[in-house]
Amino acid sequence: MMVKRLEKKKLILNAAMDCFSQMGYDKTTLDEIGGKVNLNKASLYYYYNSKEDLFSDVIYAEAAQFLEEVKTKLRTIHQLEEKVVFFLLERRKFYHRLSEMHFVPVHASNENDPLLNVVLHSIQLGEKSLLSSTIKDGMRPGEIHRMDPERLAEVLLKVSTAFKSPASSQHALNGNSKLNGNSTT
C-alpha cells in the first residue's frame, strides 16, 4: 500500500514539474496537475496538503538532483580551485534553469514570497554544506590557507548570487575582469 502511494506521489511530482515549468506557479492549477495523472483535485489532497506543498517538493526534488550530480562530478576533480569554480558555475546554471522553468527568479530570492524563501534557504544550506566540506577536503593537502570553511563557503555563495546570469559568472570566474587588468569587452 505504501509503495503504491509513493509511486503515485512521484507521478504527481513529475506532472507538477511539467505544469510548473510550462505555465509557471501562478497559472498552474491542481486540476491540471491531477488531469495528467488521472486524479481529481480532491484526490490530490490525499498526497499533498496544498499547491504550495507540491511546489516545494518540486523545487526540493530539482535541488536534490542538482546537488547529487555536482557531488558525483566533484569526486572526479582533484584541484580545490577547480572544484570551487565548477561548483559555483553549476550553481548558477541550476538557478538559471529554475528561472527558465518559471520556478524561481534569477536572483534566487523573492522577499514577497515567504514559501519560496523557506525553500531556497533550505536548498542554500545544502549548498553551503557541500561547498564547505569540499573546502575542508582541500585544506588537508594544503591547497588553501587555514580558515573557517563554512564562512568561506558562505562568502563564495553570496558572491555567486550577486551575478545576474550564468554567462556573467563564467566570465568572472574565468578571471576575465578588469580587476585582473584584462579587458571585459
C-alpha positions in Angstrom: 0.0 0.0 0.0 2.8 2.4 1.0 4.7 1.6 -2.2 1.7 2.5 -4.4 1.3 5.7 -2.5 5.0 6.7 -3.1 4.8 5.7 -6.7 1.6 7.8 -7.2 3.2 10.7 -5.3 6.2 10.5 -7.7 3.9 10.6 -10.7 2.1 13.7 -9.3 5.5 15.3 -8.6 6.6 14.7 -12.2 3.3 16.1 -13.6 3.6 19.1 -11.3 7.1 19.7 -12.6 5.9 19.7 -16.2 3.0 22.0 -15.4 5.0 24.5 -13.3 7.8 24.6 -15.9 5.3 25.2 -18.8 2.9 27.6 -17.2 4.6 28.9 -14.0 3.4 28.6 -10.5 0.6 31.1 -10.7 -1.1 29.8 -13.8 -0.8 26.1 -12.9 -3.9 24.6 -11.2 -4.3 21.4 -9.2 -6.9 20.4 -11.7 -4.3 20.5 -14.5 -1.8 18.5 -12.4 -4.4 16.0 -11.4 -5.5 15.6 -15.0 -2.0 14.5 -16.0 -2.2 11.6 -13.5 -5.9 10.8 -13.7 -6.8 12.2 -10.3 -9.3 14.9 -9.5 -8.3 17.9 -7.4 -9.8 16.4 -4.2 -7.7 13.2 -4.6 -4.5 15.3 -4.9 -5.1 16.5 -1.3 -4.6 12.9 -0.2 -1.0 13.2 -1.3 -0.3 17.0 -0.8 -1.9 19.4 1.6 -1.7 22.3 -0.9 -0.4 23.5 -4.2 2.4 25.2 -2.2 3.5 21.9 -0.6 3.6 20.3 -4.1 5.6 23.2 -5.5 8.0 23.0 -2.6 8.6 19.3 -3.3 9.2 20.0 -6.9 11.9 22.6 -6.1 13.4 20.2 -3.5 13.5 17.4 -6.0 15.3 19.6 -8.5 17.8 20.7 -5.9 18.4 17.2 -4.6 19.2 16.1 -8.2 21.4 19.1 -8.8 23.4 18.5 -5.6 23.8 14.8 -6.2 25.1 15.4 -9.8 27.5 18.1 -8.5 28.8 15.8 -5.7 29.4 13.0 -8.2 31.4 15.3 -10.5 33.4 16.8 -7.7 34.8 13.4 -6.9 36.4 13.4 -10.3 38.1 16.8 -9.9 41.4 16.8 -8.0 42.3 20.5 -7.5 40.3 22.5 -5.0 40.2 25.7 -7.1 38.7 23.7 -10.0 36.2 22.1 -7.6 35.1 25.5 -6.3 34.8 27.1 -9.8 32.9 24.1 -11.0 30.5 24.2 -8.1 29.8 27.9 -8.5 29.3 27.7 -12.2 27.0 24.7 -11.9 25.1 26.5 -9.2 24.5 29.5 -11.4 23.3 27.2 -14.2 21.0 25.5 -11.8 19.3 28.7 -10.7 19.1 30.0 -14.2 17.4 26.7 -15.3 14.9 27.0 -12.4 14.3 30.6 -13.5 13.7 29.5 -17.1 11.3 26.9 -15.9 9.4 29.6 -14.0 10.3 28.1 -10.7 12.3 30.9 -9.1 13.6 34.4 -10.1 17.1 34.6 -11.5 18.4 36.2 -8.2 17.0 33.2 -6.3 15.3 35.4 -3.7 11.9 36.9 -3.5 11.1 38.9 -0.5 7.4 38.9 -1.2 7.2 35.1 -1.2 7.8 33.5 2.2 7.3 30.0 0.9 9.9 30.4 -1.8 12.3 32.0 0.7 11.9 29.0 3.1 12.5 26.5 0.2 15.5 28.4 -1.1 17.0 28.8 2.4 16.9 25.1 2.9 18.5 24.5 -0.5 21.2 27.0 0.2 22.0 25.3 3.5 22.6 22.1 1.5 24.8 24.0 -1.0 26.8 25.6 1.9 27.3 22.2 3.4 28.6 20.7 0.2 30.9 23.6 -0.6 32.2 23.7 3.0 33.0 20.0 3.0 34.7 20.5 -0.4 36.8 23.3 1.0 37.7 21.3 4.2 38.9 18.4 1.9 41.2 21.0 0.1 42.7 22.1 3.4 44.2 18.7 4.1 46.7 18.7 1.2 47.5 22.4 1.7 45.7 23.8 -1.3 44.3 26.6 0.7 45.2 28.6 3.7 43.7 27.5 7.0 40.4 29.4 7.5 36.8 28.7 8.5 35.5 26.6 5.6 31.9 27.4 6.5 32.5 31.1 6.5 34.4 30.9 3.2 31.6 28.8 1.7 29.0 31.4 2.8 31.0 34.2 1.2 31.5 32.4 -2.0 27.8 31.6 -2.3 26.9 35.2 -1.6 29.4 36.4 -4.3 28.0 33.8 -6.7 24.4 35.0 -6.0 25.4 38.6 -6.9 26.0 37.7 -10.5 22.9 38.0 -12.7 23.4 35.3 -15.2 25.4 32.1 -15.8 27.3 34.0 -18.5 28.5 36.7 -16.2 29.5 34.1 -13.6 31.5 32.2 -16.2 33.2 35.4 -17.3 34.1 36.5 -13.8 35.2 33.1 -12.6 37.5 32.6 -15.6 39.4 35.7 -14.5 38.2 37.9 -17.3 37.7 41.0 -15.2 39.1 44.5 -15.0 40.5 43.5 -11.6 43.0 41.3 -13.3 43.8 44.0 -15.8 42.0 42.2 -18.6 39.5 43.9 -20.8 35.9 42.7 -20.5 34.8 43.9 -23.9 
